Amino acid sequence: MSANPWNRLPDETEEEFEFFTHYRDQRPPRNIIRVAKATPGLGIHRAQMLSKKHDWPERTREFDAHLRAIHQREVENVVRETAKERAVEHLALLGEAREIASLELSKLLKWVRETEIGVMQPGQVLKILETVIKCERLVAGESTENTQNTQLFDLSGLSVEELRALGSILGKAGVNLPGLPSFDLTQPTAKSNLQ
């Protein structure tokens, strides 16, 4: 049988192929008698003979499988495109959330340095940071659970002054984060244990 047996076969006349297409294009379950009655010039006996000669049932099974494969590919393409669109939207939202968190953290640090009074609740800033980091990891396909390192944030880039401010903020919020490095905030030359 040809690569696409639902198309015209080499030994099939145009008229025979047209009769086959009437059968092929019926909604399942297909019925030779119904096609014969609805197709001028065909007749039941001739329809049965042509169906056997040109294997209409097998050709239509392959045609149906072909249509299912096309449908499946289209569904997969739609799912893939929808996922891409959502990822782009989520990344944009994450960028905005990161910017908000960064701006608020900067305000908070400045305010704490100047007045020792927070602009927003420290727990709120931490919650935003945790949420942004978790969402970024999810979008990147990474685990949100860190099984190798219990430290939530890399504080190695913070100065001693920034570590003191963060410690002060966390203390005011009553937050005790597992994995947060220990340092003595009461000493002016305090060093983080990250070094």
C-alpha positions as a Markdown table, in Angstrom:
| # | Residue | x | y | z |
|---|---|---|---|---|
| 1 | Met | 0.0 | 0.0 | 0.0 |
| 2 | Ser | 1.2 | 3.6 | -0.7 |
| 3 | Ala | 2.7 | 5.9 | 1.9 |
| 4 | Asn | -0.7 | 7.7 | 2.1 |
| 5 | Pro | -3.2 | 5.0 | 1.3 |
| 6 | Trp | -6.1 | 7.4 | 1.8 |
| 7 | Asn | -5.0 | 9.2 | -1.5 |
| 8 | Arg | -5.8 | 7.7 | -4.9 |
| 9 | Leu | -4.1 | 4.4 | -5.5 |
| 10 | Pro | -2.2 | 3.8 | -8.8 |
| 11 | Asp | -4.7 | 1.1 | -10.0 |
| 12 | Glu | -7.8 | 3.1 | -8.9 |
| 13 | Thr | -9.7 | 5.1 | -11.5 |
| 14 | Glu | -10.8 | 8.7 | -10.8 |
| 15 | Glu | -14.4 | 7.5 | -10.4 |
| 16 | Glu | -13.4 | 4.7 | -8.0 |
| 17 | Phe | -11.4 | 7.1 | -6.0 |
| 18 | Glu | -14.3 | 9.5 | -5.8 |
| 19 | Phe | -16.5 | 6.7 | -4.5 |
| 20 | Phe | -13.8 | 5.9 | -1.9 |
| 21 | Thr | -13.7 | 9.5 | -0.8 |
| 22 | His | -17.4 | 9.5 | -0.1 |
| 23 | Tyr | -16.8 | 6.5 | 2.1 |
| 24 | Arg | -13.6 | 7.9 | 3.7 |
| 25 | Asp | -15.1 | 11.3 | 4.5 |
| 26 | Gln | -18.1 | 9.8 | 6.4 |
| 27 | Arg | -18.2 | 10.3 | 10.1 |
| 28 | Pro | -17.4 | 7.0 | 11.9 |
| 29 | Pro | -18.8 | 4.5 | 12.0 |
| 30 | Arg | -18.6 | 4.3 | 8.2 |
| 31 | Asn | -21.2 | 2.3 | 6.3 |
| 32 | Ile | -20.8 | 1.0 | 2.7 |
| 33 | Ile | -24.5 | 0.6 | 2.2 |
| 34 | Arg | -25.2 | 4.2 | 3.3 |
| 35 | Val | -22.5 | 5.5 | 0.8 |
| 36 | Ala | -23.9 | 3.3 | -2.0 |
| 37 | Lys | -27.4 | 4.7 | -1.5 |
| 38 | Ala | -26.2 | 8.3 | -1.2 |
| 39 | Thr | -23.8 | 8.2 | -4.2 |
| 40 | Pro | -25.3 | 8.3 | -7.7 |
| 41 | Gly | -23.8 | 5.6 | -10.0 |
| 42 | Leu | -22.3 | 3.4 | -7.2 |
| 43 | Gly | -24.9 | 0.9 | -6.0 |
| 44 | Ile | -24.5 | -1.6 | -3.1 |
| 45 | His | -22.9 | -4.5 | -5.0 |
| 46 | Arg | -20.3 | -2.2 | -6.7 |
| 47 | Ala | -19.5 | -0.4 | -3.5 |
| 48 | Gln | -18.9 | -3.8 | -1.7 |
| 49 | Met | -16.7 | -5.0 | -4.7 |
| 50 | Leu | -14.6 | -1.7 | -4.7 |
| 51 | Ser | -14.3 | -1.7 | -0.9 |
| 52 | Lys | -12.8 | -5.2 | -1.1 |
| 53 | Lys | -10.7 | -4.6 | -4.1 |
| 54 | His | -9.2 | -1.3 | -2.8 |
| 55 | Asp | -9.3 | -2.2 | 1.0 |
| 56 | Trp | -11.4 | 0.8 | 2.0 |
| 57 | Pro | -11.6 | -0.2 | 5.7 |
| 58 | Glu | -7.8 | -0.4 | 6.1 |
| 59 | Arg | -7.3 | 2.8 | 4.1 |
| 60 | Thr | -9.8 | 4.7 | 6.3 |
| 61 | Arg | -8.2 | 3.3 | 9.5 |
| 62 | Glu | -4.9 | 4.7 | 8.4 |
| 63 | Phe | -6.6 | 8.0 | 7.4 |
| 64 | Asp | -8.2 | 8.2 | 10.8 |
| 65 | Ala | -4.8 | 7.5 | 12.5 |
| 66 | His | -3.2 | 10.2 | 10.3 |
| 67 | Leu | -5.9 | 12.7 | 11.4 |
| 68 | Arg | -5.4 | 11.8 | 15.0 |
| 69 | Ala | -1.7 | 12.4 | 14.7 |
| 70 | Ile | -2.3 | 15.8 | 13.1 |
| 71 | His | -4.7 | 16.7 | 15.9 |
| 72 | Gln | -2.2 | 15.5 | 18.6 |
| 73 | Arg | 0.6 | 17.6 | 17.0 |
| 74 | Glu | -1.7 | 20.6 | 17.0 |
| 75 | Val | -2.7 | 20.1 | 20.6 |
| 76 | Glu | 0.9 | 19.8 | 21.6 |
| 77 | Asn | 1.8 | 23.0 | 19.7 |
| 78 | Val | -1.0 | 24.9 | 21.4 |
| 79 | Val | 0.1 | 23.7 | 24.8 |
| 80 | Arg | 3.7 | 24.6 | 24.0 |
| 81 | Glu | 2.8 | 28.1 | 22.8 |
| 82 | Thr | 0.5 | 28.7 | 25.8 |
| 83 | Ala | 3.3 | 27.6 | 28.1 |
| 84 | Lys | 5.7 | 30.0 | 26.4 |
| 85 | Glu | 3.3 | 32.9 | 26.6 |
| 86 | Arg | 2.7 | 32.2 | 30.3 |
| 87 | Ala | 6.4 | 31.9 | 31.0 |
| 88 | Val | 7.0 | 35.3 | 29.4 |
| 89 | Glu | 4.1 | 36.8 | 31.4 |
| 90 | His | 5.4 | 35.3 | 34.6 |
| 91 | Leu | 9.0 | 36.5 | 34.0 |
| 92 | Ala | 7.7 | 40.0 | 33.4 |
| 93 | Leu | 5.7 | 39.8 | 36.7 |
| 94 | Leu | 8.8 | 38.4 | 38.5 |
| 95 | Gly | 10.9 | 41.2 | 37.2 |
| 96 | Glu | 8.5 | 43.8 | 38.5 |
| 97 | Ala | 8.2 | 42.0 | 41.8 |
| 98 | Arg | 12.0 | 41.9 | 42.1 |
| 99 | Glu | 12.2 | 45.6 | 41.3 |
| 100 | Ile | 9.6 | 46.4 | 44.0 |
| 101 | Ala | 11.4 | 44.2 | 46.5 |
| 102 | Ser | 14.7 | 45.8 | 45.7 |
| 103 | Leu | 13.4 | 49.3 | 45.9 |
| 104 | Glu | 11.6 | 48.6 | 49.2 |
| 105 | Leu | 14.7 | 47.0 | 50.6 |
| 106 | Ser | 16.8 | 50.0 | 49.6 |
| 107 | Lys | 14.2 | 52.3 | 51.3 |
| 108 | Leu | 14.1 | 50.1 | 54.3 |
| 109 | Leu | 17.9 | 50.0 | 54.7 |
| 110 | Lys | 18.2 | 53.8 | 54.2 |
| 111 | Trp | 15.4 | 54.4 | 56.7 |
| 112 | Val | 16.9 | 52.0 | 59.3 |
| 113 | Arg | 20.3 | 53.6 | 58.9 |
| 114 | Glu | 18.9 | 57.0 | 59.4 |
| 115 | Thr | 16.1 | 56.6 | 61.9 |
| 116 | Glu | 16.1 | 52.9 | 63.1 |
| 117 | Ile | 12.4 | 52.8 | 62.1 |
| 118 | Gly | 11.3 | 50.7 | 59.2 |
| 119 | Val | 9.3 | 51.9 | 56.1 |
| 120 | Met | 7.4 | 48.6 | 55.8 |
| 121 | Gln | 7.3 | 45.6 | 58.0 |
| 122 | Pro | 10.6 | 43.7 | 57.6 |
| 123 | Gly | 8.7 | 40.4 | 57.4 |
| 124 | Gln | 6.9 | 41.8 | 54.4 |
| 125 | Val | 10.2 | 42.6 | 52.6 |
| 126 | Leu | 11.5 | 39.1 | 53.4 |
| 127 | Lys | 8.3 | 37.5 | 52.2 |
| 128 | Ile | 8.6 | 39.4 | 48.9 |
| 129 | Leu | 12.2 | 38.3 | 48.5 |
| 130 | Glu | 11.4 | 34.7 | 49.3 |
| 131 | Thr | 8.5 | 34.7 | 46.9 |
| 132 | Val | 10.5 | 36.2 | 44.1 |
| 133 | Ile | 13.4 | 33.8 | 44.5 |
| 134 | Lys | 11.0 | 30.8 | 44.7 |
| 135 | Cys | 9.1 | 31.9 | 41.6 |
| 136 | Glu | 12.3 | 32.6 | 39.6 |
| 137 | Arg | 13.6 | 29.1 | 40.5 |
| 138 | Leu | 10.2 | 27.6 | 39.4 |
| 139 | Val | 10.3 | 29.4 | 36.1 |
| 140 | Ala | 13.9 | 28.3 | 35.5 |
| 141 | Gly | 12.8 | 24.7 | 36.2 |
| 142 | Glu | 14.9 | 24.5 | 39.4 |
| 143 | Ser | 13.9 | 23.0 | 42.6 |
| 144 | Thr | 12.5 | 25.3 | 45.2 |
| 145 | Glu | 13.9 | 23.1 | 47.9 |
| 146 | Asn | 17.6 | 23.4 | 48.6 |
| 147 | Thr | 18.7 | 20.0 | 49.9 |
| 148 | Gln | 22.5 | 20.7 | 49.8 |
| 149 | Asn | 22.7 | 24.0 | 51.5 |
| 150 | Thr | 20.3 | 25.3 | 54.2 |
| 151 | Gln | 21.3 | 28.9 | 53.8 |
| 152 | Leu | 18.4 | 30.9 | 52.2 |
| 153 | Phe | 20.3 | 33.9 | 51.0 |
| 154 | Asp | 23.9 | 34.5 | 50.0 |
| 155 | Leu | 25.0 | 37.3 | 52.3 |
| 156 | Ser | 28.7 | 37.2 | 51.4 |
| 157 | Gly | 28.3 | 40.3 | 49.2 |
| 158 | Leu | 27.0 | 42.4 | 52.1 |
| 159 | Ser | 29.2 | 44.7 | 54.1 |
| 160 | Val | 29.5 | 44.6 | 57.8 |
| 161 | Glu | 27.2 | 47.6 | 58.0 |
| 162 | Glu | 24.6 | 46.0 | 55.8 |
| 163 | Leu | 24.8 | 42.8 | 57.9 |
| 164 | Arg | 24.2 | 44.8 | 61.0 |
| 165 | Ala | 21.2 | 46.6 | 59.4 |
| 166 | Leu | 19.8 | 43.2 | 58.2 |
| 167 | Gly | 20.3 | 41.7 | 61.7 |
| 168 | Ser | 18.6 | 44.7 | 63.2 |
| 169 | Ile | 15.7 | 44.3 | 60.8 |
| 170 | Leu | 15.4 | 40.6 | 61.4 |
| 171 | Gly | 15.6 | 41.1 | 65.1 |
| 172 | Lys | 12.8 | 43.7 | 65.0 |
| 173 | Ala | 10.7 | 41.4 | 62.9 |
| 174 | Gly | 11.3 | 38.4 | 65.2 |
| 175 | Val | 12.5 | 36.4 | 62.3 |
| 176 | Asn | 14.8 | 33.5 | 62.8 |
| 177 | Leu | 15.9 | 32.1 | 59.4 |
| 178 | Pro | 17.6 | 28.7 | 59.4 |
| 179 | Gly | 20.9 | 28.8 | 57.7 |
| 180 | Leu | 21.4 | 32.6 | 58.3 |
| 181 | Pro | 25.0 | 33.1 | 59.3 |
| 182 | Ser | 25.8 | 34.1 | 62.8 |
| 183 | Phe | 27.6 | 37.4 | 63.5 |
| 184 | Asp | 27.9 | 39.6 | 66.6 |
| 185 | Leu | 25.9 | 42.7 | 66.0 |
| 186 | Thr | 27.1 | 44.4 | 69.2 |
| 187 | Gln | 30.7 | 44.6 | 68.1 |
| 188 | Pro | 31.8 | 47.4 | 65.7 |
| 189 | Thr | 34.2 | 45.0 | 63.9 |
| 190 | Ala | 31.8 | 42.1 | 63.6 |
| 191 | Lys | 32.6 | 39.6 | 60.9 |
| 192 | Ser | 30.3 | 37.2 | 59.3 |
| 193 | Asn | 31.1 | 33.5 | 59.4 |
| 194 | Leu | 30.8 | 33.4 | 55.6 |
| 195 | Gln | 34.5 | 34.2 | 55.2 |
